[in-house]
Amino acid sequence: MAFELTEDLIEQIENFIEVGDNTSILALLEEVHHADIAEILDEISTEEATYLIKLLDSEKTSEALMELDEDYREEILDNLSPQEIADELNELDTDDAVDFLSELDEDIQRQVIDAIEDEEHARDIIEMLRYDEDSAGGLMAKELVRVRETWTVAGCVRKMRAQAQNVTRVHSVYVVDKNDHLIGRLSLKDLLTAEAKSNISDIYIPNVDSVNVHDTAEDVARIMQKYDLEAVPVVNDA
């Protein structure tokens, strides 16, 4: 059944918040999509929105916050502690997490990064903050599926399975050499039809299109449109 945002629903949520009836709120919104949660947040006060953000699962609220107008999102973030903001960022890809952080004062940014549990995620965020927000480096997501040319097909599948747990969307599988330099991409069809003992070096596709971390957003868009790409790898040739 499609979700329908009504005045009665908003009033019901506001009443539950007023009396602190968390059980009813959780039951009411348990199956509601994050985009619909964002619509609800838009219709209630900043204080009420903050209440919901603190109550609901951060896996859902983090995505809902990304749907909001930047100014309104900033108002809500101002009401959250660095640890609470870090909990939201833990659920987001690096590029979205950086969008969040860029709306905060530098002092708060440092506190939030210190509170992020996943140290690798925190390092990736710090690295992306160094790039101009309108460059490829500032736009990229660090989460990807990356394989080595020296792996066997069987070993590659095992390692990809582990990597995929941290990736929201898998557009492409990229192949790197022993120095982590991009050398090509891997077709899932070729991977699934190859012999288990075959090496990735025998089946990968070389010469993949890529952009540099310092390329502008316009350059990236032009390349993606020209070659009809859903995603493009970002490399640092400096």
CYANA upper distance limits for C-alpha pairs under 8 A (distance plus 0.5 A):
  3 PHE  CA     32 VAL  CA      7.84
  3 PHE  CA     36 ASP  CA      7.78
  5 LEU  CA      9 LEU  CA      7.08
  5 LEU  CA     10 ILE  CA      7.99
  5 LEU  CA     36 ASP  CA      8.37
  5 LEU  CA     39 GLU  CA      8.21
  5 LEU  CA     40 ILE  CA      7.88
  6 THR  CA     10 ILE  CA      6.93
  7 GLU  CA     11 GLU  CA      6.59
  8 ASP  CA     12 GLN  CA      6.54
  9 LEU  CA     13 ILE  CA      6.72
 10 ILE  CA     14 GLU  CA      6.63
 10 ILE  CA     40 ILE  CA      7.57
 10 ILE  CA     43 GLU  CA      7.85
 10 ILE  CA     44 ILE  CA      7.93
 11 GLU  CA     15 ASN  CA      6.61
 12 GLN  CA     16 PHE  CA      6.76
 13 ILE  CA     17 ILE  CA      6.69
 13 ILE  CA     25 ILE  CA      7.20
 14 GLU  CA     18 GLU  CA      6.62
 14 GLU  CA     44 ILE  CA      8.10
 14 GLU  CA     48 GLU  CA      7.80
 15 ASN  CA     19 VAL  CA      6.94
 16 PHE  CA     20 GLY  CA      6.36
 16 PHE  CA     21 ASP  CA      5.43
 16 PHE  CA     22 ASN  CA      7.60
 16 PHE  CA     24 SER  CA      7.49
 16 PHE  CA     25 ILE  CA      7.00
 17 ILE  CA     21 ASP  CA      6.76
 17 ILE  CA     22 ASN  CA      7.83
 17 ILE  CA     25 ILE  CA      8.27
 17 ILE  CA     48 GLU  CA      7.48
 17 ILE  CA     51 TYR  CA      7.97
 21 ASP  CA     25 ILE  CA      7.06
 22 ASN  CA     26 LEU  CA      6.61
 22 ASN  CA     55 LEU  CA      8.05
 23 THR  CA     27 ALA  CA      6.71
 24 SER  CA     28 LEU  CA      6.50
 25 ILE  CA     29 LEU  CA      6.65
 26 LEU  CA     30 GLU  CA      6.02
 26 LEU  CA     56 LEU  CA      7.59
 29 LEU  CA     37 ILE  CA      8.43
 32 VAL  CA     36 ASP  CA      6.89
 32 VAL  CA     37 ILE  CA      7.19
 33 HIS  CA     37 ILE  CA      6.83
 33 HIS  CA     60 LYS  CA      8.17
 34 HIS  CA     38 ALA  CA      6.72
 34 HIS  CA     60 LYS  CA      5.92
 34 HIS  CA     61 THR  CA      7.12
 34 HIS  CA     63 GLU  CA      6.50
 34 HIS  CA     64 ALA  CA      5.31
 35 ALA  CA     39 GLU  CA      7.09
 35 ALA  CA     63 GLU  CA      8.10
 35 ALA  CA     64 ALA  CA      6.21
 35 ALA  CA     67 GLU  CA      7.25
 36 ASP  CA     40 ILE  CA      6.91
 36 ASP  CA     64 ALA  CA      8.34
 37 ILE  CA     41 LEU  CA      6.76
 37 ILE  CA     61 THR  CA      8.04
 37 ILE  CA     64 ALA  CA      6.45
 38 ALA  CA     42 ASP  CA      6.76
 38 ALA  CA     64 ALA  CA      5.18
 38 ALA  CA     65 LEU  CA      7.06
 38 ALA  CA     67 GLU  CA      6.60
 38 ALA  CA     68 LEU  CA      6.83
 39 GLU  CA     43 GLU  CA      7.08
 40 ILE  CA     44 ILE  CA      7.13
 41 LEU  CA     45 SER  CA      8.16
 41 LEU  CA     46 THR  CA      8.46
 41 LEU  CA     48 GLU  CA      8.43
 41 LEU  CA     49 ALA  CA      5.69
 42 ASP  CA     49 ALA  CA      8.50
 42 ASP  CA     68 LEU  CA      7.87
 44 ILE  CA     48 GLU  CA      6.61
 44 ILE  CA     49 ALA  CA      6.77
 45 SER  CA     49 ALA  CA      6.55
 46 THR  CA     50 THR  CA      6.55
 46 THR  CA     72 TYR  CA      8.37
 46 THR  CA     75 GLU  CA      7.43
 46 THR  CA     76 ILE  CA      6.54
 47 GLU  CA     51 TYR  CA      6.78
 47 GLU  CA     76 ILE  CA      8.23
 47 GLU  CA     79 ASN  CA      8.48
 48 GLU  CA     52 LEU  CA      6.94
 49 ALA  CA     53 ILE  CA      6.74
 49 ALA  CA     76 ILE  CA      7.61
 50 THR  CA     54 LYS  CA      6.73
 50 THR  CA     76 ILE  CA      6.28
 50 THR  CA     79 ASN  CA      7.21
 50 THR  CA     80 LEU  CA      7.96
 51 TYR  CA     55 LEU  CA      6.74
 52 LEU  CA     56 LEU  CA      6.39
 53 ILE  CA     57 ASP  CA      8.37
 53 ILE  CA     58 SER  CA      7.90
 53 ILE  CA     61 THR  CA      6.38
 54 LYS  CA     84 GLU  CA      8.06
 56 LEU  CA     60 LYS  CA      7.81
 56 LEU  CA     61 THR  CA      7.09
 57 ASP  CA     61 THR  CA      6.81
 58 SER  CA     62 SER  CA      5.96
 58 SER  CA     87 ASP  CA      7.09
 58 SER  CA     88 GLU  CA      5.87
 58 SER  CA     91 GLU  CA      7.42
 59 GLU  CA     63 GLU  CA      7.55
 59 GLU  CA     88 GLU  CA      7.78
 59 GLU  CA     91 GLU  CA      6.04
 60 LYS  CA     64 ALA  CA      6.88
 61 THR  CA     65 LEU  CA      6.51
 61 THR  CA     88 GLU  CA      7.75
 62 SER  CA     66 MET  CA      7.06
 62 SER  CA     88 GLU  CA      5.48
 62 SER  CA     89 LEU  CA      7.51
 62 SER  CA     91 GLU  CA      7.04
 62 SER  CA     92 LEU  CA      7.32
 63 GLU  CA     67 GLU  CA      7.26
 63 GLU  CA     92 LEU  CA      7.98
 64 ALA  CA     68 LEU  CA      7.47
 65 LEU  CA     73 ARG  CA      6.83
 66 MET  CA     73 ARG  CA      8.42
 66 MET  CA     96 ASP  CA      8.07
 68 LEU  CA     72 TYR  CA      7.18
 68 LEU  CA     73 ARG  CA      6.38
 69 ASP  CA     73 ARG  CA      6.59
 70 GLU  CA     74 GLU  CA      6.56
 71 ASP  CA     75 GLU  CA      6.93
 72 TYR  CA     76 ILE  CA      7.00
 73 ARG  CA     77 LEU  CA      6.67
 74 GLU  CA     78 ASP  CA      6.65
 74 GLU  CA    103 GLU  CA      6.99
 74 GLU  CA    104 LEU  CA      8.17
 75 GLU  CA     79 ASN  CA      7.47
 76 ILE  CA     80 LEU  CA      7.41
 77 LEU  CA     85 ILE  CA      7.53
 80 LEU  CA     84 GLU  CA      6.29
 80 LEU  CA     85 ILE  CA      6.73
 81 SER  CA     85 ILE  CA      6.78
 82 PRO  CA     86 ALA  CA      6.57
 82 PRO  CA    108 ILE  CA      7.20
 82 PRO  CA    111 GLN  CA      6.35
 82 PRO  CA    112 VAL  CA      5.09
 82 PRO  CA    115 ALA  CA      7.39
 83 GLN  CA     87 ASP  CA      6.73
 83 GLN  CA    112 VAL  CA      6.73
 83 GLN  CA    115 ALA  CA      6.01
 83 GLN  CA    116 ILE  CA      8.05
 84 GLU  CA     88 GLU  CA      7.15
 85 ILE  CA     89 LEU  CA      6.85
 85 ILE  CA    112 VAL  CA      7.05
 86 ALA  CA     90 ASN  CA      6.63
 86 ALA  CA    112 VAL  CA      5.85
 86 ALA  CA    113 ILE  CA      7.42
 86 ALA  CA    115 ALA  CA      6.36
 86 ALA  CA    116 ILE  CA      5.65
 87 ASP  CA     91 GLU  CA      7.69
 87 ASP  CA    116 ILE  CA      7.56
 88 GLU  CA     92 LEU  CA      7.59
 89 LEU  CA     93 ASP  CA      8.44
 89 LEU  CA     97 ALA  CA      5.82
 89 LEU  CA    100 PHE  CA      8.31
 89 LEU  CA    116 ILE  CA      8.12
 90 ASN  CA    116 ILE  CA      7.14
 90 ASN  CA    117 GLU  CA      7.99
 90 ASN  CA    118 ASP  CA      7.75
 90 ASN  CA    121 HIS  CA      8.17
 92 LEU  CA     96 ASP  CA      6.54
 92 LEU  CA     97 ALA  CA      6.23
 93 ASP  CA     97 ALA  CA      6.68
 93 ASP  CA    141 ALA  CA      6.83
 93 ASP  CA    142 LYS  CA      7.91
 93 ASP  CA    143 GLU  CA      7.13
 93 ASP  CA    167 VAL  CA      8.28
 93 ASP  CA    168 THR  CA      8.02
 94 THR  CA     98 VAL  CA      6.65
 94 THR  CA    121 HIS  CA      7.59
 94 THR  CA    124 ASP  CA      7.24
 94 THR  CA    125 ILE  CA      6.30
 94 THR  CA    128 MET  CA      8.42
 94 THR  CA    140 MET  CA      8.41
 94 THR  CA    141 ALA  CA      5.80
 94 THR  CA    142 LYS  CA      6.36
 94 THR  CA    143 GLU  CA      7.60
 95 ASP  CA     99 ASP  CA      6.95
 95 ASP  CA    125 ILE  CA      8.26
 95 ASP  CA    128 MET  CA      8.18
 95 ASP  CA    138 GLY  CA      7.83
 95 ASP  CA    139 LEU  CA      6.54
 95 ASP  CA    140 MET  CA      6.34
 95 ASP  CA    141 ALA  CA      5.30
 95 ASP  CA    142 LYS  CA      7.88
 96 ASP  CA    100 PHE  CA      6.94
 96 ASP  CA    141 ALA  CA      8.47
 97 ALA  CA    101 LEU  CA      6.85
 97 ALA  CA    125 ILE  CA      7.61
 98 VAL  CA    102 SER  CA      6.51
 98 VAL  CA    125 ILE  CA      6.63
 98 VAL  CA    128 MET  CA      7.62
 98 VAL  CA    129 LEU  CA      7.10
 99 ASP  CA    103 GLU  CA      7.44
100 PHE  CA    104 LEU  CA      7.94
101 LEU  CA    109 GLN  CA      6.41
102 SER  CA    109 GLN  CA      8.40
102 SER  CA    129 LEU  CA      8.49
104 LEU  CA    108 ILE  CA      6.74
104 LEU  CA    109 GLN  CA      6.59
105 ASP  CA    109 GLN  CA      6.65
106 GLU  CA    110 ARG  CA      6.82
107 ASP  CA    111 GLN  CA      7.04
108 ILE  CA    112 VAL  CA      6.59
109 GLN  CA    113 ILE  CA      6.67
110 ARG  CA    114 ASP  CA      6.65
111 GLN  CA    115 ALA  CA      6.83
112 VAL  CA    116 ILE  CA      7.01
113 ILE  CA    122 ALA  CA      6.41
113 ILE  CA    126 ILE  CA      8.50
114 ASP  CA    122 ALA  CA      8.35
116 ILE  CA    121 HIS  CA      8.28
116 ILE  CA    122 ALA  CA      6.72
117 GLU  CA    122 ALA  CA      8.44
118 ASP  CA    122 ALA  CA      6.80
119 GLU  CA    123 ARG  CA      6.70
120 GLU  CA    124 ASP  CA      6.70
121 HIS  CA    125 ILE  CA      6.76
122 ALA  CA    126 ILE  CA      6.76
123 ARG  CA    127 GLU  CA      6.70
124 ASP  CA    128 MET  CA      6.79
124 ASP  CA    142 LYS  CA      7.16
125 ILE  CA    129 LEU  CA      6.71
126 ILE  CA    130 ARG  CA      7.36
127 GLU  CA    131 TYR  CA      8.11
128 MET  CA    137 GLY  CA      6.82
128 MET  CA    138 GLY  CA      6.12
128 MET  CA    140 MET  CA      8.48
129 LEU  CA    133 GLU  CA      8.39
129 LEU  CA    138 GLY  CA      7.42
130 ARG  CA    138 GLY  CA      8.33
131 TYR  CA    135 SER  CA      7.30
131 TYR  CA    137 GLY  CA      6.07
131 TYR  CA    138 GLY  CA      5.53
131 TYR  CA    213 VAL  CA      8.31
131 TYR  CA    214 HIS  CA      8.13
132 ASP  CA    137 GLY  CA      7.73
132 ASP  CA    138 GLY  CA      5.99
133 GLU  CA    137 GLY  CA      8.11
133 GLU  CA    138 GLY  CA      4.85
133 GLU  CA    139 LEU  CA      6.90
134 ASP  CA    138 GLY  CA      6.62
134 ASP  CA    139 LEU  CA      7.28
134 ASP  CA    216 THR  CA      6.58
134 ASP  CA    217 ALA  CA      5.95
135 SER  CA    139 LEU  CA      6.81
135 SER  CA    213 VAL  CA      7.09
135 SER  CA    214 HIS  CA      5.98
135 SER  CA    215 ASP  CA      6.00
135 SER  CA    216 THR  CA      4.88
135 SER  CA    217 ALA  CA      5.77
136 ALA  CA    140 MET  CA      6.43
136 ALA  CA    211 VAL  CA      7.73
136 ALA  CA    212 ASN  CA      7.18
136 ALA  CA    213 VAL  CA      5.31
136 ALA  CA    214 HIS  CA      6.42
136 ALA  CA    215 ASP  CA      5.92
136 ALA  CA    216 THR  CA      6.44
136 ALA  CA    217 ALA  CA      6.38
136 ALA  CA    220 VAL  CA      7.20
136 ALA  CA    234 VAL  CA      7.26
137 GLY  CA    212 ASN  CA      8.06
137 GLY  CA    213 VAL  CA      4.59
137 GLY  CA    214 HIS  CA      6.67
137 GLY  CA    215 ASP  CA      8.30
137 GLY  CA    234 VAL  CA      7.52
138 GLY  CA    213 VAL  CA      8.16
139 LEU  CA    217 ALA  CA      8.19
140 MET  CA    234 VAL  CA      7.46
143 GLU  CA    166 ASN  CA      7.34
143 GLU  CA    167 VAL  CA      5.99
143 GLU  CA    168 THR  CA      8.49
144 LEU  CA    163 GLN  CA      8.20
144 LEU  CA    164 ALA  CA      8.32
144 LEU  CA    167 VAL  CA      6.60
144 LEU  CA    170 VAL  CA      7.52
144 LEU  CA    173 VAL  CA      8.03
145 VAL  CA    160 MET  CA      6.96
145 VAL  CA    163 GLN  CA      6.54
145 VAL  CA    164 ALA  CA      7.04
145 VAL  CA    167 VAL  CA      8.01
145 VAL  CA    170 VAL  CA      7.58
145 VAL  CA    172 SER  CA      7.82
145 VAL  CA    173 VAL  CA      5.77
145 VAL  CA    174 TYR  CA      7.04
146 ARG  CA    160 MET  CA      8.10
146 ARG  CA    173 VAL  CA      6.38
146 ARG  CA    174 TYR  CA      5.44
146 ARG  CA    175 VAL  CA      6.38
146 ARG  CA    176 VAL  CA      7.54
147 VAL  CA    151 TRP  CA      8.00
147 VAL  CA    156 CYS  CA      7.15
147 VAL  CA    159 LYS  CA      8.41
147 VAL  CA    160 MET  CA      7.91
147 VAL  CA    173 VAL  CA      7.72
147 VAL  CA    174 TYR  CA      6.72
147 VAL  CA    175 VAL  CA      5.44
147 VAL  CA    176 VAL  CA      6.75
148 ARG  CA    156 CYS  CA      8.46
148 ARG  CA    175 VAL  CA      5.97
148 ARG  CA    176 VAL  CA      5.57
148 ARG  CA    177 ASP  CA      6.35
148 ARG  CA    178 LYS  CA      7.63
148 ARG  CA    200 ILE  CA      7.74
149 GLU  CA    175 VAL  CA      6.64
149 GLU  CA    176 VAL  CA      6.79
149 GLU  CA    177 ASP  CA      6.47
149 GLU  CA    199 ASN  CA      7.57
149 GLU  CA    200 ILE  CA      5.41
149 GLU  CA    201 SER  CA      5.11
149 GLU  CA    204 TYR  CA      8.32
150 THR  CA    177 ASP  CA      8.30
150 THR  CA    199 ASN  CA      6.79
150 THR  CA    200 ILE  CA      6.77
150 THR  CA    201 SER  CA      6.80
151 TRP  CA    155 GLY  CA      6.57
151 TRP  CA    156 CYS  CA      6.33
151 TRP  CA    199 ASN  CA      6.27
151 TRP  CA    200 ILE  CA      6.28
151 TRP  CA    201 SER  CA      8.40
152 THR  CA    156 CYS  CA      6.42
152 THR  CA    196 ALA  CA      7.32
152 THR  CA    197 LYS  CA      6.11
152 THR  CA    198 SER  CA      5.95
152 THR  CA    199 ASN  CA      4.76
152 THR  CA    200 ILE  CA      6.33
153 VAL  CA    157 VAL  CA      6.77
153 VAL  CA    191 LEU  CA      7.11
153 VAL  CA    194 ALA  CA      7.63
153 VAL  CA    195 GLU  CA      7.50
153 VAL  CA    196 ALA  CA      5.48
153 VAL  CA    197 LYS  CA      6.58
153 VAL  CA    198 SER  CA      6.17
153 VAL  CA    199 ASN  CA      6.40
153 VAL  CA    200 ILE  CA      6.61
154 ALA  CA    158 ARG  CA      7.11
154 ALA  CA    196 ALA  CA      5.29
154 ALA  CA    197 LYS  CA      7.03
155 GLY  CA    159 LYS  CA      6.79
156 CYS  CA    160 MET  CA      6.45
156 CYS  CA    200 ILE  CA      8.31
157 VAL  CA    161 ARG  CA      6.65
158 ARG  CA    162 ALA  CA      7.22
159 LYS  CA    163 GLN  CA      6.83
160 MET  CA    164 ALA  CA      6.44
161 ARG  CA    165 GLN  CA      7.45
162 ALA  CA    166 ASN  CA      8.46
163 GLN  CA    167 VAL  CA      7.51
164 ALA  CA    168 THR  CA      8.29
164 ALA  CA    170 VAL  CA      8.10
171 HIS  CA    230 GLU  CA      7.33
171 HIS  CA    231 ALA  CA      6.87
172 SER  CA    185 ARG  CA      7.62
172 SER  CA    186 LEU  CA      7.82
172 SER  CA    187 SER  CA      8.34
172 SER  CA    231 ALA  CA      8.02
173 VAL  CA    185 ARG  CA      6.16
173 VAL  CA    186 LEU  CA      5.81
173 VAL  CA    187 SER  CA      7.77
173 VAL  CA    188 LEU  CA      8.32
174 TYR  CA    182 LEU  CA      7.65
174 TYR  CA    183 ILE  CA      8.41
174 TYR  CA    184 GLY  CA      6.50
174 TYR  CA    185 ARG  CA      4.76
174 TYR  CA    186 LEU  CA      6.53
175 VAL  CA    182 LEU  CA      6.57
175 VAL  CA    183 ILE  CA      6.32
175 VAL  CA    184 GLY  CA      5.58
175 VAL  CA    185 ARG  CA      5.68
175 VAL  CA    186 LEU  CA      7.10
175 VAL  CA    204 TYR  CA      7.81
176 VAL  CA    180 ASP  CA      5.54
176 VAL  CA    181 HIS  CA      5.65
176 VAL  CA    182 LEU  CA      5.02
176 VAL  CA    183 ILE  CA      5.86
176 VAL  CA    184 GLY  CA      7.52
177 ASP  CA    181 HIS  CA      6.02
177 ASP  CA    182 LEU  CA      7.30
177 ASP  CA    183 ILE  CA      7.19
182 LEU  CA    235 VAL  CA      8.08
183 ILE  CA    206 PRO  CA      6.37
183 ILE  CA    207 ASN  CA      6.82
183 ILE  CA    208 VAL  CA      7.52
184 GLY  CA    204 TYR  CA      7.05
184 GLY  CA    205 ILE  CA      5.88
184 GLY  CA    206 PRO  CA      4.60
184 GLY  CA    207 ASN  CA      5.87
184 GLY  CA    208 VAL  CA      5.41
185 ARG  CA    204 TYR  CA      6.38
185 ARG  CA    205 ILE  CA      5.77
185 ARG  CA    206 PRO  CA      7.02
185 ARG  CA    208 VAL  CA      6.77
186 LEU  CA    190 ASP  CA      7.93
186 LEU  CA    191 LEU  CA      7.74
186 LEU  CA    203 ILE  CA      7.91
186 LEU  CA    204 TYR  CA      5.31
186 LEU  CA    205 ILE  CA      6.46
187 SER  CA    191 LEU  CA      6.75
187 SER  CA    204 TYR  CA      7.51
187 SER  CA    205 ILE  CA      8.00
188 LEU  CA    192 LEU  CA      6.59
189 LYS  CA    193 THR  CA      6.65
190 ASP  CA    194 ALA  CA      6.41
190 ASP  CA    203 ILE  CA      7.16
191 LEU  CA    203 ILE  CA      7.99
194 ALA  CA    198 SER  CA      7.20
194 ALA  CA    203 ILE  CA      8.37
198 SER  CA    202 ASP  CA      7.57
199 ASN  CA    203 ILE  CA      7.73
200 ILE  CA    204 TYR  CA      6.39
209 ASP  CA    232 VAL  CA      7.44
209 ASP  CA    233 PRO  CA      7.94
210 SER  CA    232 VAL  CA      6.22
210 SER  CA    233 PRO  CA      5.50
210 SER  CA    234 VAL  CA      6.34
210 SER  CA    235 VAL  CA      7.39
211 VAL  CA    215 ASP  CA      7.10
211 VAL  CA    220 VAL  CA      7.19
211 VAL  CA    232 VAL  CA      7.61
211 VAL  CA    233 PRO  CA      6.95
211 VAL  CA    234 VAL  CA      5.51
211 VAL  CA    235 VAL  CA      6.70
212 ASN  CA    234 VAL  CA      6.01
212 ASN  CA    235 VAL  CA      5.51
212 ASN  CA    236 ASN  CA      6.16
212 ASN  CA    237 ASP  CA      7.24
213 VAL  CA    234 VAL  CA      6.31
213 VAL  CA    235 VAL  CA      6.38
213 VAL  CA    236 ASN  CA      6.11
215 ASP  CA    219 ASP  CA      6.58
215 ASP  CA    220 VAL  CA      7.35
216 THR  CA    220 VAL  CA      6.94
217 ALA  CA    221 ALA  CA      6.66
218 GLU  CA    222 ARG  CA      6.60
219 ASP  CA    223 ILE  CA      6.80
220 VAL  CA    224 MET  CA      6.69
221 ALA  CA    225 GLN  CA      6.56
222 ARG  CA    226 LYS  CA      6.48
223 ILE  CA    227 TYR  CA      6.66
223 ILE  CA    229 LEU  CA      8.48
224 MET  CA    228 ASP  CA      6.01
224 MET  CA    229 LEU  CA      5.24
224 MET  CA    230 GLU  CA      7.55
224 MET  CA    231 ALA  CA      7.70
224 MET  CA    232 VAL  CA      7.43
225 GLN  CA    229 LEU  CA      7.09
